[in-house]
């Protein structure tokens, strides 16, 4: 989002956290500085206050947290978030408390805005209500996340100070919170612009499309199938479309790099909401991240680790379940597969910027030929045998912290997937439904369509809809919460595994390196071990523990979620 005023941003942040002032004469505000009393005077003030709310969009952090908590592409070296996903954590772990604190910090700023914005009497009702709708959006987003992770949570809509009774509020039922935030969104989303054009000055702000996508997500996560389908359908009528140039081998990948980034490419009408970075701005204004380098870091290990489970999720190109026993070579893993696989993971003989690969016979450092399985600080190592290709902008791999491709929060593909999943749960799937949703995604990459008469052997329609969501939204922060809501999260307790040893050619690797690694036997095949000893107890881990620090401060939060005390 391009409209930022640093000093006003700081003011709003401070005012949102301060206790309420009294009316003492000596505390009258100065007339020549911005204070809570004289701030809400102009549209500039209102917009600046709304801009401060956008810090709730965590940018790349959504990948750091939710991908690490999942099992398809977690952080390579064990982190706290990977530990949380694997079930081996205690109530006092800092990162769970951080999730809670950050969410309520953001909610507090939304409440501050919503309790004050109408004081901007010189601003038209239309403008005031537009920015109020943004605040309702952000508040709903944080409560959706809190309820998804913790279940029942305190529902607070007032400004708080140290004397506020709500500081010690008990938890409200999850369903009551969901009903409130969906009501807010349904009531206010039409005050937002219907569609914010890509590559426009306002791209990155909240639109009706973003609000309806969030609505469909909230309804879907809370098994309100008809409402989810309806919200998705309304979003489908707003002018969005899948990004495609007809290049089936590259369009999907290009959506996430410089070629297709919606903040600068007007042809991308798929991205509904993204965190927009811009390294080209002046020193004081530039924003950037480090994702491309983290994925192919030239002198260390790749930070994210695609796993055996993800490798086996992609179908064959003709829509059949892939059989790993049919493969004899590493290169063959990528052959005759769903085209999104090669656009999500790095296939051999692809240009890359990760310096030396694992093949000592490869004299071309600009070409990837084989995975690097040891960290010798001279090239990008992988702990699983695979590298992520999606989101990599090769020109930024060699530059620390200068990546500025968009990080996507909502895109039209999710709307289609929300819609088809809700329709299937309602029992109202037709071939036309599949053609207007899943098969649009498959057509973009030139893959065989899904038909009601040709479900892959050994599967069913619901499983294939979930598979489609997993592969289309791979590495976009959805997987952990999808497993939770589908009640399929027991897989999080399984060992994390990587490449099959049988597929690796010792002649393409340094001598004896395979003997230094740990392998696990699965159905007669040996797979590289990433992590063992994970634990997911379905009686306990479908909800996170309430943070120990918060229960100490507010005993009324208890009892803790089942299994944690």
C-alpha positions as CSV (number, residue, x, y, z in Angstrom):
1,X,0.0,0.0,0.0
2,X,1.6,3.2,-1.2
3,X,-0.2,5.8,1.0
4,X,1.8,6.0,4.2
5,X,2.7,8.8,6.6
6,X,5.2,7.5,9.1
7,X,4.7,10.1,11.8
8,X,0.9,9.9,11.7
9,X,1.2,6.1,11.7
10,X,3.2,6.3,14.9
11,X,0.8,8.7,16.5
12,X,-2.2,6.4,15.8
13,X,-0.3,3.4,17.1
14,X,0.5,5.2,20.4
15,X,-3.0,6.6,20.8
16,X,-4.6,3.2,20.3
17,X,-2.5,1.9,23.3
18,X,-2.8,4.8,25.7
19,X,-5.3,4.7,28.6
20,X,-8.2,7.1,28.4
21,X,-7.3,10.6,29.5
22,X,-9.2,12.5,32.1
23,X,-10.6,16.0,31.9
24,X,-8.1,17.8,34.1
25,X,-7.4,21.3,33.0
26,X,-3.6,20.8,33.0
27,X,-4.0,17.9,30.5
28,X,-5.7,20.1,27.8
29,X,-4.0,19.2,24.4
30,X,-1.7,21.7,22.8
31,X,-3.1,23.3,19.7
32,X,0.0,23.0,17.5
33,X,0.5,19.2,17.7
34,X,-1.5,16.2,16.8
35,X,-3.4,14.5,19.7
36,X,-6.4,12.3,20.1
37,X,-8.5,15.4,20.7
38,X,-7.6,17.3,17.6
39,X,-6.6,14.5,15.2
40,X,-10.0,13.6,13.5
41,X,-10.3,16.8,11.5
42,X,-9.8,15.9,7.8
43,X,-9.8,13.2,5.2
44,X,-6.0,13.1,5.5
45,X,-6.3,12.2,9.2
46,X,-8.9,9.6,8.5
47,X,-6.9,7.9,5.7
48,X,-3.7,8.0,7.8
49,X,-5.5,6.3,10.6
50,X,-6.9,3.7,8.3
51,X,-3.4,3.1,6.8
52,X,-2.1,2.3,10.2
53,X,-4.4,-0.7,10.3
54,X,-2.6,-2.3,7.4
55,X,0.2,-3.5,9.6
56,X,-2.2,-6.4,10.5
57,X,-1.1,-7.8,7.1
58,X,2.0,-9.7,8.1
59,X,3.4,-10.1,4.6
60,X,5.8,-12.9,4.4
61,X,5.2,-13.9,8.0
62,X,2.0,-15.8,6.9
63,X,4.4,-18.2,5.2
64,X,6.9,-18.3,8.1
65,X,4.1,-19.2,10.5
66,X,1.5,-21.3,8.8
67,X,3.7,-23.2,6.3
68,X,6.0,-24.1,9.2
69,X,3.0,-25.4,11.2
70,X,2.0,-27.6,8.2
71,X,3.6,-30.7,6.9
72,X,4.0,-29.9,3.2
73,X,6.8,-27.3,3.2
74,X,7.9,-26.4,6.8
75,X,10.9,-24.5,7.8
76,X,13.9,-26.7,7.2
77,X,15.6,-26.4,10.6
78,X,13.2,-27.0,13.5
79,X,11.6,-23.7,14.6
80,X,9.0,-23.0,17.3
81,X,6.2,-22.9,14.7
82,X,7.2,-26.3,13.3
83,X,7.3,-27.5,16.9
84,X,3.7,-26.2,17.4
85,X,2.5,-27.9,14.2
86,X,4.1,-31.2,15.4
87,X,2.4,-31.0,18.8
88,X,5.5,-30.9,20.9
89,X,5.1,-27.7,22.8
90,X,4.1,-26.4,26.2
91,X,1.6,-23.8,27.2
92,X,4.3,-21.2,27.9
93,X,5.8,-21.3,24.4
94,X,6.5,-17.7,23.3
95,X,5.2,-18.0,19.8
96,X,1.7,-19.0,20.8
97,X,1.6,-16.0,23.0
98,X,2.9,-13.8,20.2
99,X,0.0,-14.9,17.9
100,X,-2.5,-14.0,20.6
101,X,-0.9,-10.6,21.5
102,X,-0.4,-9.5,17.9
103,X,-4.1,-10.3,17.0
104,X,-5.5,-8.4,20.0
105,X,-3.0,-5.5,19.3
106,X,-4.5,-5.3,15.8
107,X,-8.0,-5.6,17.1
108,X,-7.3,-2.8,19.6
109,X,-6.3,-0.5,16.8
110,X,-9.4,-1.4,14.8
111,X,-11.6,-0.7,17.9
112,X,-9.9,2.7,18.4
113,X,-10.6,3.6,14.7
114,X,-14.2,2.4,14.8
115,X,-14.9,4.3,18.1
116,X,-13.5,7.6,16.7
117,X,-13.9,7.8,12.9
118,X,-17.3,9.5,13.0
119,X,-15.6,12.5,14.7
120,X,-14.3,13.3,11.2
121,X,-17.4,15.4,10.6
122,X,-15.8,17.4,7.7
123,X,-15.5,14.2,5.7
124,X,-18.4,12.8,3.7
125,X,-20.3,9.8,5.0
126,X,-19.3,7.8,2.0
127,X,-15.6,8.3,2.6
128,X,-15.9,7.7,6.4
129,X,-17.8,4.5,5.9
130,X,-15.4,3.2,3.3
131,X,-12.5,3.3,5.8
132,X,-14.7,2.0,8.6
133,X,-15.3,-1.0,6.4
134,X,-11.6,-1.5,6.2
135,X,-11.4,-1.6,10.0
136,X,-14.2,-4.1,10.2
137,X,-12.4,-6.2,7.6
138,X,-9.2,-6.3,9.7
139,X,-11.0,-6.9,12.9
140,X,-12.9,-9.8,11.3
141,X,-9.6,-11.3,9.9
142,X,-8.0,-11.3,13.3
143,X,-11.0,-12.8,15.1
144,X,-11.3,-15.5,12.3
145,X,-7.7,-16.5,12.9
146,X,-8.1,-16.4,16.7
147,X,-11.2,-18.6,16.7
148,X,-9.6,-21.0,14.1
149,X,-6.6,-21.5,16.4
150,X,-8.0,-21.2,19.9
151,X,-11.8,-21.8,19.6
152,X,-13.6,-19.6,22.2
153,X,-11.9,-16.2,22.7
154,X,-12.8,-12.9,24.3
155,X,-14.8,-10.7,21.9
156,X,-13.8,-7.1,22.5
157,X,-15.1,-4.2,20.5
158,X,-14.4,-1.3,22.9
159,X,-11.3,0.8,23.5
160,X,-9.6,-0.6,26.7
161,X,-7.6,1.0,29.4
162,X,-6.2,-0.5,32.6
163,X,-9.5,0.1,34.4
164,X,-11.7,-1.5,31.7
165,X,-13.7,-4.5,32.9
166,X,-13.1,-6.2,29.5
167,X,-9.4,-6.5,30.4
168,X,-10.5,-9.5,32.5
169,X,-13.2,-10.7,30.2
170,X,-13.9,-14.4,30.0
171,X,-14.0,-16.2,26.6
172,X,-17.0,-15.8,24.3
173,X,-18.3,-18.8,22.4
174,X,-16.6,-19.3,19.1
175,X,-19.9,-19.3,17.2
176,X,-21.0,-16.0,18.8
177,X,-17.8,-14.4,17.6
178,X,-18.2,-15.8,14.1
179,X,-21.8,-14.5,14.0
180,X,-20.6,-11.1,15.0
181,X,-17.8,-10.7,12.5
182,X,-19.7,-12.1,9.6
183,X,-22.6,-9.7,10.4
184,X,-20.1,-6.8,10.4
185,X,-18.8,-7.8,7.0
186,X,-22.2,-8.4,5.5
187,X,-23.4,-5.0,6.7
188,X,-20.3,-3.0,5.6
189,X,-18.6,-4.7,2.6
190,X,-20.7,-2.7,0.1
191,X,-19.1,0.5,1.4
192,X,-15.9,-0.6,-0.2
193,X,-14.9,-0.2,-3.8
194,X,-16.1,-3.2,-5.8
195,X,-12.9,-3.8,-7.6
196,X,-9.5,-2.2,-7.2
197,X,-7.6,-2.4,-10.5
198,X,-4.2,-4.0,-10.6
199,X,-1.2,-1.7,-11.0
200,X,-3.3,1.2,-9.8
201,X,-2.4,3.7,-7.0
202,X,-4.9,2.1,-4.6
203,X,-4.0,-1.6,-5.3
204,X,-3.3,-3.2,-2.0
205,X,-6.3,-1.6,-0.2
206,X,-9.4,-3.6,0.8
207,X,-12.1,-4.0,-1.8
208,X,-15.5,-5.7,-1.9
209,X,-13.7,-8.7,-3.4
210,X,-11.4,-9.0,-0.5
211,X,-14.2,-8.7,2.0
212,X,-16.3,-11.3,0.2
213,X,-13.3,-13.7,-0.1
214,X,-12.8,-13.3,3.7
215,X,-16.5,-13.9,4.2
216,X,-16.5,-17.1,2.1
217,X,-13.4,-18.3,4.0
218,X,-14.9,-17.6,7.5
219,X,-18.2,-19.3,6.5
220,X,-16.3,-22.3,5.0
221,X,-14.1,-22.8,8.1
222,X,-17.2,-22.8,10.2
223,X,-19.2,-25.2,8.1
224,X,-21.8,-22.7,6.9
225,X,-21.9,-24.1,3.5
226,X,-24.7,-22.2,1.8
227,X,-23.4,-18.9,3.1
228,X,-19.8,-19.7,2.0
229,X,-21.0,-20.6,-1.5
230,X,-23.1,-17.4,-1.7
231,X,-20.2,-15.2,-0.6
232,X,-17.9,-16.8,-3.1
233,X,-20.5,-16.4,-5.9
234,X,-20.8,-12.7,-5.1
235,X,-17.1,-12.4,-5.4
236,X,-17.1,-14.3,-8.7
237,X,-19.4,-11.6,-10.1
238,X,-17.0,-8.7,-9.5
239,X,-14.7,-8.8,-12.5
240,X,-11.9,-11.1,-11.3
241,X,-10.4,-13.8,-13.5
242,X,-7.5,-16.2,-13.5
243,X,-4.1,-14.7,-14.6
244,X,-3.2,-16.4,-17.9
245,X,-1.4,-15.5,-21.1
246,X,-1.9,-18.9,-22.7
247,X,1.5,-20.0,-21.6
248,X,0.6,-23.2,-19.7
249,X,4.1,-23.9,-18.7
250,X,4.8,-20.6,-16.9
251,X,1.6,-18.6,-16.2
252,X,1.0,-20.3,-12.8
253,X,4.5,-19.6,-11.6
254,X,4.6,-16.1,-13.1
255,X,1.6,-15.1,-10.9
256,X,4.0,-15.1,-8.0
257,X,7.1,-13.4,-9.4
258,X,7.8,-10.1,-11.2
259,X,6.3,-11.2,-14.5
260,X,2.8,-11.2,-13.1
261,X,2.8,-9.3,-9.9
262,X,-0.5,-7.4,-9.7
263,X,0.9,-4.3,-8.1
264,X,2.7,-3.5,-11.4
265,X,1.0,-5.7,-14.0
266,X,-2.4,-4.6,-15.1
267,X,-3.2,-7.9,-16.8
268,X,-3.3,-9.7,-13.4
269,X,-7.0,-9.6,-12.4
270,X,-6.6,-12.7,-10.2
271,X,-4.8,-11.2,-7.2
272,X,-7.6,-9.7,-4.9
273,X,-5.4,-8.6,-2.0
274,X,-1.7,-8.6,-1.6
275,X,1.0,-7.1,0.6
276,X,2.7,-4.8,-1.8
277,X,6.4,-4.2,-1.4
278,X,8.5,-1.6,-3.3
279,X,12.2,-1.5,-3.0
280,X,12.5,1.2,-5.6
281,X,11.2,3.9,-3.3
282,X,13.6,6.2,-1.4
283,X,15.6,4.9,1.5
284,X,13.1,5.9,4.2
285,X,10.1,4.5,2.3
286,X,11.2,1.3,0.6
287,X,9.8,-2.0,1.7
288,X,11.1,-5.4,0.9
289,X,11.4,-9.0,2.0
290,X,13.9,-11.8,1.6
291,X,11.9,-14.8,0.4
292,X,13.6,-15.5,-3.0
293,X,17.0,-15.7,-1.3
294,X,15.6,-17.8,1.6
295,X,14.3,-20.4,-0.9
296,X,17.6,-20.6,-2.8
297,X,20.1,-19.1,-0.4
298,X,23.4,-19.4,-2.3
299,X,25.7,-20.2,0.6
300,X,23.5,-22.1,3.1
301,X,20.3,-24.2,3.3
302,X,17.0,-23.6,1.7
303,X,14.7,-22.3,4.5
304,X,11.6,-24.2,3.5
305,X,11.5,-28.0,2.9
306,X,9.0,-29.7,0.5
307,X,8.2,-33.1,1.9
308,X,7.4,-36.6,0.6
309,X,3.7,-36.0,1.3
310,X,3.6,-33.0,-0.9
311,X,5.5,-34.7,-3.7
312,X,2.9,-37.5,-3.7
313,X,0.0,-35.1,-3.7
314,X,0.4,-33.8,-7.3
315,X,-1.4,-36.1,-9.8
316,X,-0.1,-37.2,-13.1
317,X,-0.7,-35.0,-16.1
318,X,-3.7,-37.1,-17.1
319,X,-5.4,-36.8,-13.7
320,X,-4.4,-40.1,-12.1
321,X,-2.9,-40.7,-8.7
322,X,0.9,-40.8,-9.0
323,X,2.6,-44.1,-8.2
324,X,6.1,-43.5,-6.6
325,X,7.1,-47.1,-7.3
326,X,7.0,-46.4,-11.0
327,X,9.9,-43.9,-10.6
328,X,13.6,-45.0,-10.8
329,X,15.4,-41.6,-11.1
330,X,15.1,-38.3,-9.4
331,X,14.5,-36.6,-12.7
332,X,11.5,-38.9,-13.3
333,X,9.7,-37.5,-10.2
334,X,8.9,-34.4,-12.3
335,X,7.9,-36.1,-15.5
336,X,4.3,-36.5,-16.6
337,X,2.9,-34.7,-13.5
338,X,0.4,-31.9,-12.9
339,X,2.2,-29.0,-14.6
340,X,1.8,-27.0,-11.4
341,X,4.4,-29.2,-9.9
342,X,7.2,-28.0,-12.1
343,X,6.0,-24.4,-11.5
344,X,6.1,-24.9,-7.7
345,X,9.2,-27.0,-7.2
346,X,12.6,-26.7,-8.9
347,X,13.0,-29.4,-11.6
348,X,16.4,-30.5,-12.9
349,X,17.9,-28.6,-15.8
350,X,16.3,-25.4,-14.8
351,X,18.2,-22.0,-14.6
352,X,18.8,-21.0,-11.0
353,X,20.8,-18.7,-8.8
354,X,21.6,-21.0,-5.9
355,X,25.2,-21.3,-6.9
356,X,26.6,-24.8,-6.8
357,X,24.2,-27.7,-6.8
358,X,24.8,-31.3,-5.4
359,X,26.3,-32.6,-8.7
360,X,30.1,-32.4,-8.6
361,X,30.1,-32.9,-12.4
362,X,28.0,-29.8,-13.0
363,X,30.3,-27.1,-14.2
364,X,27.5,-24.6,-14.9
365,X,26.5,-22.9,-11.7
366,X,23.6,-21.2,-13.4
367,X,21.9,-24.5,-14.0
368,X,20.3,-26.8,-11.4
369,X,20.9,-30.5,-12.1
370,X,20.8,-32.3,-8.8
371,X,20.0,-31.6,-5.1
372,X,22.7,-30.6,-2.7
373,X,22.3,-32.8,0.4
374,X,25.1,-31.4,2.7
375,X,25.6,-27.8,3.9
376,X,29.2,-27.0,2.8
377,X,28.4,-23.2,2.6
378,X,29.1,-23.3,-1.1
379,X,25.7,-23.5,-2.7
380,X,22.1,-24.0,-1.7
381,X,21.5,-27.2,0.3
382,X,18.1,-28.9,0.8
383,X,17.2,-31.1,3.8
384,X,14.5,-32.9,1.8
385,X,16.0,-33.3,-1.7
386,X,13.6,-30.7,-3.1
387,X,13.6,-26.9,-3.6
388,X,10.6,-24.5,-3.9
389,X,10.4,-22.7,-7.2
390,X,7.1,-20.8,-6.5
391,X,7.6,-17.2,-5.4
392,X,11.3,-17.2,-6.4
393,X,12.3,-14.1,-8.4
394,X,15.8,-15.2,-9.7
395,X,17.1,-11.6,-10.0
396,X,16.7,-11.2,-6.2
397,X,18.3,-14.4,-5.0
398,X,21.8,-12.9,-4.8
399,X,20.6,-9.8,-3.0
400,X,19.9,-9.8,0.7
401,X,16.5,-8.3,1.7
402,X,15.8,-6.7,-1.6
403,X,12.9,-8.9,-2.8
404,X,9.7,-7.0,-3.5
405,X,7.4,-9.3,-5.4
406,X,3.9,-9.2,-4.0
407,X,2.9,-11.6,-1.2
408,X,-0.6,-12.7,-2.0
409,X,-3.3,-13.0,0.7
410,X,-6.4,-13.5,-1.4
411,X,-6.7,-14.5,-5.0
412,X,-9.5,-15.5,-7.3
413,X,-8.4,-19.2,-7.4
414,X,-9.3,-19.4,-3.7
415,X,-12.7,-18.0,-4.4
416,X,-13.3,-20.8,-6.9
417,X,-12.0,-23.4,-4.5
418,X,-14.1,-22.1,-1.6
419,X,-17.2,-22.2,-3.9
420,X,-16.7,-25.7,-5.2
421,X,-15.9,-27.1,-1.7
422,X,-19.0,-25.5,-0.2
423,X,-21.2,-26.8,-3.1
424,X,-19.8,-30.4,-2.6
425,X,-20.6,-30.2,1.1
426,X,-24.2,-29.1,0.2
427,X,-24.5,-32.1,-2.1
428,X,-25.1,-29.8,-5.1
429,X,-22.1,-30.5,-7.4
430,X,-22.6,-30.8,-11.1
431,X,-20.2,-31.1,-14.0
432,X,-20.9,-27.4,-14.7
433,X,-19.7,-26.6,-11.2
434,X,-16.4,-28.4,-11.7
435,X,-16.0,-26.8,-15.1
436,X,-16.4,-23.3,-13.7
437,X,-14.1,-23.8,-10.8
438,X,-11.5,-26.6,-10.7
439,X,-11.3,-27.1,-14.4
440,X,-10.6,-23.4,-14.9
441,X,-7.5,-23.9,-12.8
442,X,-6.5,-27.0,-14.7
443,X,-7.1,-25.4,-18.1
444,X,-4.6,-22.6,-17.1
445,X,-1.8,-25.2,-16.9
446,X,-3.1,-27.5,-19.7
447,X,-4.0,-30.4,-17.4
448,X,-6.7,-33.0,-17.9
449,X,-10.0,-31.8,-16.5
450,X,-11.8,-33.4,-13.6
451,X,-15.1,-35.1,-14.4
452,X,-17.8,-36.7,-12.3
453,X,-17.4,-39.9,-14.3
454,X,-13.6,-40.0,-14.1
455,X,-12.6,-39.6,-10.4
456,X,-9.1,-41.2,-9.9
457,X,-9.3,-44.8,-8.8
458,X,-9.0,-45.1,-5.1
459,X,-10.3,-41.6,-4.4
460,X,-13.6,-39.8,-4.3
461,X,-14.9,-36.3,-5.2
462,X,-14.4,-34.7,-1.8
463,X,-10.8,-36.0,-1.6
464,X,-10.1,-34.6,-5.1
465,X,-11.5,-31.2,-4.3
466,X,-9.3,-31.1,-1.2
467,X,-6.3,-32.3,-3.3
468,X,-7.0,-29.5,-5.8
469,X,-7.0,-26.9,-3.0
470,X,-3.7,-28.3,-1.7
471,X,-1.8,-28.2,-4.9
472,X,-3.3,-24.9,-6.2
473,X,-2.7,-23.1,-2.9
474,X,0.6,-24.8,-2.1
475,X,3.0,-22.6,-0.1
476,X,0.4,-19.8,0.4
477,X,-0.2,-20.4,4.1
478,X,-3.5,-22.4,3.9
479,X,-2.4,-26.0,4.7
480,X,-2.4,-26.1,8.5
481,X,-5.8,-24.6,9.0
482,X,-7.2,-26.7,6.2
483,X,-6.1,-29.8,8.0
484,X,-7.6,-28.5,11.2
485,X,-11.0,-27.7,9.8
486,X,-11.2,-30.9,7.7
487,X,-10.3,-32.9,10.9
488,X,-7.4,-34.5,9.0
489,X,-4.7,-33.1,11.1
490,X,-3.4,-36.4,12.5
491,X,-1.0,-36.4,9.6
492,X,0.8,-33.6,11.4
493,X,2.0,-36.2,13.9
494,X,3.8,-38.3,11.3
495,X,7.5,-38.1,10.5
496,X,8.6,-35.5,8.0
497,X,10.3,-37.3,5.1
498,X,12.0,-36.3,1.9
499,X,13.4,-37.9,-1.2
500,X,13.5,-41.7,-1.9
501,X,17.1,-43.0,-1.7
502,X,16.5,-45.4,-4.6
503,X,16.0,-42.4,-6.9
504,X,19.4,-40.8,-6.2
505,X,22.4,-41.6,-8.4
506,X,25.6,-41.8,-6.3
507,X,27.5,-40.8,-9.4
508,X,25.8,-37.4,-9.4
509,X,26.6,-36.8,-5.7
510,X,29.8,-36.3,-3.7
511,X,31.3,-39.6,-2.6
512,X,29.7,-41.5,0.3
513,X,27.2,-38.6,1.1
514,X,24.2,-41.0,1.1
515,X,25.8,-43.0,3.9
516,X,26.0,-39.9,6.2
517,X,22.2,-39.3,6.0
518,X,19.3,-40.9,8.0
519,X,16.7,-42.9,6.1
520,X,13.4,-44.5,7.1
521,X,11.8,-47.6,5.6
522,X,8.3,-47.1,4.3
523,X,6.7,-50.0,2.5
524,X,10.1,-51.3,1.5
525,X,11.4,-48.0,0.3
526,X,13.9,-45.8,2.2
527,X,13.1,-42.0,2.5
528,X,15.3,-39.2,3.8
529,X,14.4,-38.3,7.3
530,X,13.7,-34.6,8.0
531,X,12.1,-34.9,11.4
532,X,11.0,-37.7,13.7
533,X,9.1,-37.8,17.0
534,X,6.2,-35.6,16.0
535,X,3.0,-35.9,18.0
536,X,-0.6,-35.0,17.2
537,X,-3.2,-36.0,19.8
538,X,-6.7,-35.5,18.3
539,X,-8.1,-35.1,21.8
540,X,-5.8,-32.1,22.4
541,X,-4.2,-30.6,19.3
542,X,-7.1,-29.5,17.2
543,X,-6.9,-26.3,19.2
544,X,-3.8,-24.5,20.5
545,X,-3.3,-24.1,24.2
546,X,-4.3,-20.7,25.5
547,X,-1.0,-18.8,26.2
548,X,0.2,-19.3,29.7
549,X,1.1,-15.7,30.1
550,X,-2.4,-14.6,29.2
551,X,-4.0,-17.0,31.7
552,X,-1.7,-15.7,34.4
553,X,-2.8,-12.1,33.6
554,X,-6.5,-13.0,33.2
555,X,-7.6,-16.0,35.2
556,X,-11.1,-15.6,33.7
557,X,-9.8,-17.1,30.4
558,X,-9.8,-20.5,32.0
559,X,-10.6,-23.3,31.7
560,X,-7.9,-24.0,29.1
561,X,-8.8,-25.9,25.9
562,X,-9.3,-29.7,26.3
563,X,-6.2,-31.7,27.0
564,X,-4.0,-28.8,28.0
565,X,-4.4,-28.8,31.8
